[in-house]
Amino acid sequence: MAEPDIACTDHAHTPRKYQIADLASCQLAADIFRALGDPSRLRMLSMLVHDELCVSEIADALGDNLSAVSQRLKLLKSERIVAARRDGKHIYYKLSDHHVKDLVTNALAHVSEPHDHH
Amino acid sequence: MAEPDIACTDHAHTPRKYQIADLASCQLAADIFRALGDPSRLRMLSMLVHDELCVSEIADALGDNLSAVSQRLKLLKSERIVAARRDGKHIYYKLSDHHVKDLVTNALAHVSEPHDHH
């Protein structure tokens, strides 16, 4: 459809109680979304949906540079999107909670669904 | 914990089959996340989790400028995050599908949960 012009005037609707998230929560959530808004980071995260993985496994599987992968994981850790644990020489990463898992899974599901393009 | 140094060498792990999202899907999903990565846009979307709303209702409830709200909604519509329908003078917006609803809800839930800060 063509983008309609705005014809409805201010105060045309009877005011009622709306549920609106507080601004502080929206700012934190926006930070999360921005950290997720990168194809390379998202591709790593798609691997972590299924498994806890060592940084070198991720780099190997993606054919990617170890230090680049490590930098991306550090950024995601600073945003609490992933959590890390050390086991000997290995540093294992996993998604920090089920919300993050759902975010990654839902976004990938959303883009794979057919949509009308107007 | 202090950020550990990388000690695990490349190819230290037995290769196995990883599930990795394709790059094209990751690029589309990253576009969605970037569009969601703004506090003002997210605050509007938090209203649409509960209701289909007219653009002027949203502007009124947020105490925000009608044309600013309209511009944000157009951007979100171009990313297929919201869908619009016209009814007389009114333009009603809703979240485009349940994935988007889950994305907004999950991100706001994620930031409201207690986390350890290392």
Interface residues (C-beta under 8 A of the other chain):
Chain A: M1 E3 P4 I6 A7 C8 T9 D10 H11 A12 H13 P15 Y18 Q19 I20 A21 L23 S25 C26 Q27 L28 A29 A30 D31 I32 F33 R34 L36 G37 D38 P39 S40 R41 L42 R43 S46 M47 V49 H50 D51 L53 C54 V55 S56 E57 A59 D60 A61 L62 L66 S67 S70 K74 R80 A84 R86 G88 K89 H90 I91 S96 D97 H99 V100 D102 L103 V104 N106 A107 L108 A109 H110 V111 S112 E113 H115
Chain B: M1 E3 P4 I6 A7 C8 T9 D10 H11 A12 H13 P15 Y18 Q19 I20 A21 L23 S25 C26 Q27 L28 A29 A30 D31 I32 F33 R34 L36 G37 D38 P39 S40 R41 L42 R43 S46 M47 V49 H50 D51 L53 C54 V55 S56 E57 A59 D60 A61 L62 L66 S67 S70 K74 R80 A84 R86 G88 K89 H90 I91 S96 D97 H99 V100 D102 L103 V104 N106 A107 L108 A109 H110 V111 S112 E113 H115
